[in-house]
Amino acid sequence: MSAGAWVYRQTETAREEPPSGLFTVGFYEPTGKWHPESDWQSADAAAARVHWLNGGTLDRYEAACESCHAVRTLHPVHVQGFDVRLCDDCADEVRAEQESRGAQP
C-alpha cells in the first residue's frame, strides 16, 4: 500500500489528435521513488482508477468510453495487454469477441 495518494502520469505520448498515449497509475514514496500499479490508454481511464484507489466509488464515476466515446459509468476490461474503460455495450462486444477467439478476458 502506498504511503501517499495514488496518482497517474503520462508515461508515453502518441502523435494523434486528440493527444493520447499511455498513462500509468501509481504512487511516489516520500523518497521520490515511483511505484507503478497499472497502465491505461487514456487520462480519463487512469483518473477513474486513481479515484477508486483513493477511496472513491466507480459506480458514481463517469468518463468517456475508450471505444465509442460516450460519457457513461465505465467498467475495466482487459484488452490486448491493457486495462481499458468501456461502457456496458462496448464491454459486451469485446467480451463476445474474446470468447469467440478463445481468449481470456
C-alpha positions as CSV (number, residue, x, y, z in Angstrom):
1,M,0.0,0.0,0.0
2,S,1.2,3.5,-0.7
3,A,2.3,6.0,1.9
4,G,0.6,8.8,0.0
5,A,-2.1,9.3,-2.5
6,W,-2.4,7.4,-5.8
7,V,-1.7,9.5,-8.8
8,Y,-1.3,9.0,-12.6
9,R,1.2,10.3,-15.0
10,Q,1.6,10.2,-18.8
11,T,4.4,7.8,-19.5
12,E,4.3,7.6,-23.3
13,T,2.9,10.0,-25.9
14,A,1.3,9.1,-29.2
15,R,1.2,11.6,-32.0
16,E,-2.6,11.6,-32.6
17,E,-5.4,14.0,-32.4
18,P,-6.6,14.3,-29.7
19,P,-3.4,13.7,-27.8
20,S,-3.1,10.2,-26.4
21,G,-0.6,7.7,-25.1
22,L,0.0,5.6,-22.1
23,F,-1.0,6.8,-18.6
24,T,0.5,4.9,-15.6
25,V,-1.2,4.8,-12.2
26,G,1.0,4.5,-9.1
27,F,2.4,6.3,-6.1
28,Y,5.6,8.0,-5.0
29,E,7.4,7.1,-1.9
30,P,8.5,10.0,0.3
31,T,12.0,9.5,-1.1
32,G,10.6,10.1,-4.6
33,K,10.7,6.5,-5.9
34,W,7.9,5.8,-8.3
35,H,5.8,2.6,-7.8
36,P,3.6,1.8,-10.9
37,E,0.4,-0.1,-10.4
38,S,-1.3,-0.2,-13.8
39,D,-1.3,1.2,-17.3
40,W,-4.2,2.9,-19.1
41,Q,-4.8,4.1,-22.7
42,S,-6.5,7.4,-21.7
43,A,-6.2,10.0,-19.0
44,D,-9.9,9.6,-18.1
45,A,-9.4,5.9,-17.5
46,A,-6.3,6.5,-15.4
47,A,-8.2,9.1,-13.4
48,A,-11.0,6.7,-12.8
49,R,-8.5,4.1,-11.4
50,V,-6.9,6.8,-9.2
51,H,-10.3,7.8,-8.0
52,W,-11.1,4.3,-6.9
53,L,-7.7,3.6,-5.4
54,N,-8.0,6.8,-3.3
55,G,-11.3,5.6,-1.8
56,G,-13.9,6.7,-4.4
57,T,-16.6,4.6,-5.9
58,L,-16.6,3.7,-9.6
59,D,-20.4,3.5,-9.7
60,R,-20.5,7.2,-9.5
61,Y,-17.5,8.0,-11.7
62,E,-18.3,8.8,-15.3
63,A,-15.8,9.3,-18.1
64,A,-15.7,8.8,-21.9
65,C,-15.8,5.3,-23.1
66,E,-12.5,4.5,-24.9
67,S,-14.3,2.8,-27.8
68,C,-17.5,4.8,-28.6
69,H,-16.5,7.9,-26.5
70,A,-20.0,8.2,-24.9
71,V,-19.8,9.6,-21.4
72,R,-21.1,6.9,-19.1
73,T,-20.2,4.9,-16.0
74,L,-17.4,2.7,-17.1
75,H,-16.0,-0.7,-16.3
76,P,-12.4,-2.0,-16.6
77,V,-11.9,-4.6,-19.3
78,H,-8.5,-6.2,-20.1
79,V,-7.8,-5.9,-23.9
80,Q,-4.6,-6.7,-25.7
81,G,-2.4,-6.4,-22.6
82,F,-4.0,-3.2,-21.3
83,D,-6.9,-2.3,-19.0
84,V,-9.3,-0.1,-20.8
85,R,-12.5,1.6,-19.6
86,L,-15.6,0.7,-21.7
87,C,-19.3,1.3,-21.4
88,D,-21.5,-1.7,-20.9
89,D,-22.3,-2.1,-24.6
90,C,-18.7,-1.9,-25.8
91,A,-17.5,-4.2,-22.9
92,D,-20.1,-6.8,-24.0
93,E,-18.8,-6.6,-27.6
94,V,-15.2,-7.0,-26.5
95,R,-16.0,-9.9,-24.2
96,A,-18.0,-11.7,-27.0
97,E,-15.1,-11.2,-29.4
98,Q,-12.6,-12.5,-26.9
99,E,-14.8,-15.6,-26.2
100,S,-15.2,-16.3,-29.9
101,R,-11.4,-16.3,-30.3
102,G,-11.0,-18.4,-27.1
103,A,-9.1,-15.5,-25.4
104,Q,-9.3,-14.9,-21.7
105,P,-11.0,-11.6,-20.7
